[in-house]
Amino acid sequence: MRLIIATRREIRCLFTPTSETYRYFDLPFCSPGHVTEKKEALGEVLNGDRLVSAPYKLDFLSDKDSELVCRKKLTKEEVAQFRKAVSKDYYFQMYYDDLPIWGFIGKVDKEGKADPSEYKYFLYKHIHFDILYNKDRVIEINVRTDPNALVDLTEDKEVDVEFFYTVKWKETTTAFEKRMEKYSSSSSLPHHLEIHWFSIINSCVTVLLLTGFLATILMRVLKNDFVKYAHDEEAADDQEETGWKYIHGDVFRYPKHKSLFAAALGSGTQLFTLTVFIFILALVGVFYPYNRGALFTALVVVYALTSGIAGYTATSFYCQLEGTNWVRNMLLTGCLFCGPLFLTFCFLNTVAIAYSATAALPFGTIVVIVLIWTLVTSPLLVLGGIAGKNSKSEFQAPCRTTKYPREIPPLPWYRGALPQMAMAGFLPFSAIYIELYYIFASVWGHRIYTIYSILFIVFIILLIVTAFITVALTYFQLAAEDHEWWWRSFLCGGSTGLFIYGYCLYYYYARSDMSGFMQTSFFFGYMACICYGFFLMLGTVGFRASLLFVRHIYRSIKCE
């Protein structure tokens, strides 16, 4: 068996982004004569894994006691390099038989020293491997460092070092099928589960209260509206109409910038489909702990395969809105999400190259992604666009649209787009913010998130709350005789993405210990893309719910 090693940098153990990782032999450890690099899958490369063969030999059932790895004279520059790594709490990550292990490379002695200039820096030179086995299978591996085998790195001077390692094998009765439970149990600890279920109960109460409130108000108001309009029709045909019925000739007037609107719906529908497929894969157990790169591989493949959905949805809706330049609309759909993501990637990959971090993608991987986009994503987008154009479906509007739009009456400030977006985004965000902490700690820290069933429930709650609050705001907008609800419903639905990005600011300054340009740029850059994706997806959900609602209420009245 081989021991595969990767290094990762972590500040205070938990909250530094996993993007700032470096190769093991970037530090002057004992290097074998020939460093063998493990061939990585696409998802592993995207995850920043750059695994190489280690200088440790862990033969099956072969105990070793203080085995010498190498003798080395560290130069002043190498001592300074190690000291800098120890001061920033660098640690290594190793894999043995696909089981991950971690250990710090050294320690800082701060005891009784108030002045940082008095700190002492030490490098661990003896590693102990404790391996549990059952018959012929490796079940568990742990690594620890000998606290008494230290090298003083405090002063800039040459140091002679001897690196050792010890291997101990012990038998266990744990079955091979259960060996990964150790790594997933951390997120299932009782106090964590209590917080998760508190989040679920809080969100469910929010949904029930909101649903009950909106259902009661809307049903009562709509019932009164239907009775009033029916009475008005019987009493006097020439009586002036008021409220949402007054704008029946304008409510289905097509929105401005309909090509962009259709492209946003297409991209949002694709991202919604992508999210559903990822949840299905997670619930069936594909993303078990430390299945390295599986999530990134799934995201790339599923996004490529669902591009036809974006093309079909955008083009068919654009043609329903009597758009003529469907080719431009299709190209806009393909670039609406991928364009900002590509620009962000180019900038952040350049930053990673400048820092010599493993987050920098090799040229070959970039070529593979470009080929996937060229040979899979683009053709499916075109095929979906052609199918959408040929669907020849007409927009279902219960009321005829007048030739000239009615003037919208002056409205108070709180009925503007921004105040409405703030109201629309707050409730869905309040239903998910507790779970956001665990997701952030998993994505940008080193916690393990395995409770996908709870996350799926939270996702369903998010969709329900988004749909209901958007429908309610759309009704009040129409009741105020403001017929420009198309973009407003999309913006209100997607505003939760802006709240999530606001939470990023709080998490960065209050809950993490990130620092430096690379960590900051990676965190805010990629979170901007993720929140933008949420904006498109939830905006689509909000508009679709509002469209169903508006069609329903205008079918229920007599429109001339």
N, C-alpha and C positions, 0 to 999 in steps of 0.2 A: 504494500500500500504506500501511496505517496502522501506527503503532507503538503497541502497547497496553502500558500500564505498570501493574504492581501493586507495592506495597511490602510487604516482610516484615522483621521484626526478628529478628536473630540475635546471640547472645552467643558470642564466640569461634568463630564460623563454623559450628559443626556441631550442637550438641546442645540448642539452645533449641527448645521445642515450636513447631511452625508455627502453633499456635492464636493466638499473640500477634502478630498482624499488623495493620497500620494502613494507611489510605488514603494515597496518595502526596502528595496536597495537604494532608494534615494538617500537614506541614512547609511552611514558606513558600517553596517553590520558585516558579519562573516559571510562572504559570498562564495558559492561554489565556483569551480572553474568555468562551468557553462551553465548559465541561467536558462532554464526551460520554461517558456511561457505556455500556459494552458490556453487552448483554443476556446474562445468565448462565443456563446450564442448572441444574437442581436440584442435581446433584452438585457443580458449580463453586461454588454458593452455600454448600453444606454444607462445602466445602473451605476456605472463607474467602476466595475470590477476589472482588475488587471492582475490575475492570479499567476504566480510563478512558483516553481519548485523550491522548497525550503532546504536549508542545509541540515535538517534533522532527519534521521532515519528511524521510523517507527515501525519496525517489523512486527508482524502479528505474534503475540504471546512472548515477545522477546523483551525481558526487563533489562534496563540499563541504569547504571548508577554513576552519576557524575561523568558522563561521557564528554570528552573534549570536542568542541566544535572547531575552534581555531585559536591560535594566539595572534594577537594583533597589537601593533603600536599605533595608538591614535595620535595624529598630529594636532597641533594647536587649533587648526581650522576645524578638524573633525570633532574635537572636544567641544568647541563653541557651537557646532552644528547640533550635537547631541544635547547640549545644555539648553539650547533654544527649544528643542522639541520637548524636553522634559518640563521646562517652565510652562509650556502651553498644553501640558497633559496629553501629549500624543500617545496613542495606544495602537497595538497591532491587532489585526483580525486574521485568524487562521481557519482553514477548513481541513478536516480529516474525515475521509469517507462521507463527505457532504455535510458534516456536522460542524457548526461554527463555534469558535472559541475566541476569547479576547484576553488581553493582558496589557497593562501599562509598561512602557519601556523603562521607566525610572520614577523617582519621587523627589519632591522638594521638602527639605527639612525647614519648617518655619517655627518650630516650637521654641518659645521664649525669645523670639527675635521680632521686634517691632519694625525695624528698618529692612526693606527688601534687599538692600545691599549686603545684609548679613546672612541671607538665606544660603543654605547649602544644597547643592544639586548632586544627585546620585543616579547612576545607571545600573539597572539589574543585569547581572551577568550569568545567572543560573536559573533555568526554566525547568519546572517539574510538570510532566504530563501524567495525569491519572486517567486510565482508560478502562472502561467497563465493557465486558463482552458476554455474550450468551451463545454458547456453542461456537459456531464459526462466524458470528456476526458481531460487528462493533455496535454497541448500544449507546454509550455515552463517553464523552471525553471532556476533561477539565484541565485547565492550565493555571499554574500559580507560579509566582516568582519567589525566590529565596530572599527574605528581607535581610539576611546576614551577608549575602554575597553581593557587595556593592562596589561600585567604582566612583570615586570622588571626581566630579566634573566642575567643581567650583572655580578652580583657577585655570587660566589659559596656559597650559603646559602639556608636554607630551606625556602620555600615560600608556603603560603596558597593561593589556587586558587579556584574560583568558575566559572565553565563553564556554559554558558547560550546559548540559541538559540531562535530565533523569526521566526514565520511563517506567511506570509501574502498571501492570495489568491485573485486574481483579474481575472475578466472575460475578455475574448478576442473574437474577431470574426474570428481569424485565423482558417482555417480548419485543422482537424487532419492530413490530407494527406500532408500538407505543413509544418509540424512542424520541419522536418529535413532540410529544406532549409536554415535555419539560419547557420547551421554548414558547409554546402557546399558552401555558398556564398563567403567565404573568399578567396578561390582560383579562384573565378570568378569576382573579383573586376576589374574595368576598367583598372587600371594600370598594374595589373597582366596579364590580357588578352592581353594587348598591347605587353607585353614582350613575351608571348606565341606565338602570331601571328607573331611577329618579328622573333622569332626562326623558325617558320614554313616557312616564306618567305625566310629567309636566307638559310634554308636547301633546299628549292625548287630551288632557284637560283643556289645553289651549284650543285644540281642534274642535272638541265637543262644544265648548262655550261659543267659539266663533261660528261654528256651523249652526248651532241652535239660535244664536242671536240673528245671524243673517237670514236663516230660513224663516224665523218668526217675522222679522221686519219686512223682508222682501215679499213674503207671501201675503202679509196683511196689506202692505202698500200696493202691491200689484193687484190684489183682489179689489181693493178700493178703486184703483185706477181703471180696471176693467169694467166695474159697475158704473163708474162715473162716465166713462167714454160711451158705454152702451146706452146709458140714460140720455147723454147729450145727443146721440144719433137719433134717438126716438123723439126728443123734445124739439130740437131745432137744427136743421141741417146747416144753416148759415151761422151757427154760433161759433165764435172764435175758439180754436183749439189751444190748449196750453199743455205744458209738460212734455214728456218724451214722445207722445203721439204727434205733437205739433211739428216735429222734425222728421216725420216718417219719410218725407221725400228727399231727405239728405243723409239719413243715417247709413245708407248703403252706398253713398258716393265714394268712389275709389280714393285711397289715400294718396298724398303727395309722395314723390320718389318711390313709385310702386315697384320698380326693379330692385332697389335696395331692400324694400320691405319683403318682397318675395324671397330674395337671397337670404335674408336674416331668418325667415321661417324655414327655408330649406336647411341651412346650417344648424339651426336649433333642433330641428327634427332629427338630423343625423346624430347630433351629440346626445339627444335623448335616447335614441336607439342604441348608441354606443354604451351609454351608462347602464341601460337595462341588460345588455349582453354581458357586460363586466360583472354585474351583480349575479347573473345566472352562473357564470363561471366560478365566482367566489363562493356561492352557496353550495355548489356541487363539490367543492374542495380542491379546485385547481391551484389556488394561491395559498397553499399550506406554508407554514413558517419556513423561511429561508429556501424556498423554491426560487433561487436567484434569477431575477430578470423576467419571471413569468408575467408579471403585471405589465411591464413595459412592452414585452412581445405581444401580449393580447391587445393592448391599446393600439399599437401600430397596425396589426393585422386587421382587427375589427374595424378600425377607422377607415382603412383602405377599402374593405369589403362593403362598408355601408355608404360609400360616397354616391352610389347610384340612387339611394334614398334621397339624398340632398338634391341631386340633379332633378329627379322626378318631381319632388314636392315643390321646389322653387319654380321650375319651368311651367308645371301645370297650373299653379296658382297665378303666376305671372300672365299666362294666357287667359285665365279666367278673368283677370283684371283688364283684359283687352290690350295687353302689351304686345308689341310687334317685334322688337329686337330681342328675341329669346336667346340668341347666341351670346350676346353681351351679358344678359342676365345669368346664363349658365357659367360664364367665366367669372363673373362677380361672386357667384355662389362658391366656386372653387377656391377663390382667394380670400373670402371674407374672414374665415378663421385661420386658414393655413398661412395667409400673408403675414399678419402680425406675429404668429408663432414662429415663422421662418426668420423674420427680422430679429426677434428676440433671441432665437437660437444662435444666429450669426454673431451677435454682440457678445452673448455669454460664453460661447465657445471660444471666441478670441480672448476673453478674460481668463478662461481656464487654461488656454495655451500659454498665456503670459505668466501664470502662476505655476505652470508645469504640473497641474492637477490631473488626476485620472478622469475627471469629468469631461475633459476635452476629448471629443470623438475623433478616432483615427479617420484618415481620408477614405479608407475602404468602407467603413461603416456609413459615412456620409454618401458614398456612391450607392450603397445598397438601398438607403432610404430614398434617394433620388430615383433609383430604378423602380422601387415600389410605387412611388408617386406617379412616375411616368407610365409604367406598364400596367398598373392595376387601378390606382385611384382615378387618374384622368380618363381612361377608357370607360370605366363604370359610370363616372360623372356624365360623360357625353351620352352613353346609352340611356341613362336615367333621364337626361334632358330631352332626348329624342322621344322617349316613351311618354314623357309628360306633355310634350307639344302635340303628339298625336292622340292623346287621350280625348281631346275635344270636349271636355266637360265644361259646363257653363256654371257661372257663379249663381248660387241659389239665394235670391233676394226676394223675400215675401212682398216687398213694396217697390213700386217703381220710383226711380230717381228723377227728380225734377231737372230741368235744363239748367237753371241758375241756382247756386247755393244760397241758402238763407244766411243772413248776418247773425253771428253769434252775439248774444247780449253781453254787456260788461259783467264780469264775474269777480268776486272777492279774491284776494291774493292766495288764500288757502286752497282755492280750486285750480291753481296753476299746476304746471307739469311737475316741478321740483317738489313742492309740498306733498302732492299726491304720491310721488315716487317714494318719498320718505315714509309716509304712512303705509304704503303697500309693502315696502321691504322690511319694516320693523317686525311685524308679526311672524312672517316665515323665518326670519333670522332668530327671533326669540325661541322658536321651536327647535332649533338645531344647534344653538351656540354652545351648549354643554358638550355635545358630542364633537364639536369642532376641535376642542382642546386635544382630545385623544387622536383625532386624525392628524392634526398638525404635529403632535409629538411623535407619531409614527412616520409621517412623510419627511419631516425636517429634523427629527431627532432619532432616537434609537429604541423607542418602545415598539413592541410588536402588537399589531392590531389584528385580531382573529375573529372578533364577534361580528361577522358580516350580517347575521340575521337581524341584530339590533340596528345596524347601520341601514339595512334595507327598510326596516319599519320607519326609521327617521326619514328616509328618502320619500316614502309614500306620504308621510305626514307633511313633508315640505311641499309636495305636489298639491295635496288637498288644500292646504292653507293658502298657497299661492293662487290657485284657481278661485277659491271663494273670495279672497280679499280683492282680487282683480275684478271679479263679477260685480261685487258690491260697489266699488269705485266707478265702474263703467255705468252702472244704473244711475248713481247720483250725478254723474256727468251728463247723461242723457236727460235726466229730469231737470237739469239746469239749462236745457236746450242747447247744449254744446255737442254738436254732431261729429266732431273730429276725434273719434274714440279709437281709431285703428292703431295709430302710433302710441297713443296714451296707454292703451291696454298692454302693448308690448313692453313699453318702458317701465310701467308699474310692475308687471310680472317679473321682469329681469332685474329690478332694483335690488333684489336680495344679493346679487353678485357684488354690488357696490358695498353693501354692508359687510359681506365676507372680507372684502379687501380692506375695509376699515378695521376689521378684527385683526388683520395681518399687522397693522401698525401697533395695535395693543400687544399682540403676541410677541412681536419683535422687541419692543422696549421693556415690557413687563414680565414676560414669561420665558424668555430665552436669553442666552448669553452670547448671541452672535455678535461678531465684530469684524472689521476689515471690509475692504471693498468687494472682494469676491463673494463672501458670505452674504453681504447685503444685496449685491446686484443679483445673485442667483435667487435669493428668497423673494425679493420684490418683483423681479423680472418674470420668473415662472409662475408666481402666484397671480400676477396680472393676467397672464394667459389663461390660467385656470378660472379665475373669476370672470373673465370675458366669456369663456365657454359657458359658465353658469348663467351669465346674463342672457346669452342667446337661447339657451335651453329653457330657462324659466320664463323668458319673454314669450317664447313660442307657446308654452303651456298656458300662460295668462291670456294671450290673444285667442287661442283656440277655445278656451272656456268662455271668454266674453262673446265670441262669435256665436257659439251655441245658444247662449243666453239671449243675445239680441235677436237672433232669428226666431227663438221661441216666443218672445213677448210680442213681436210684430206680426207673427202668424196668428196670434190670439185676438187681434183687433181688426176692424174693418178699415182698410186703407184705400183711399180713392186715388 
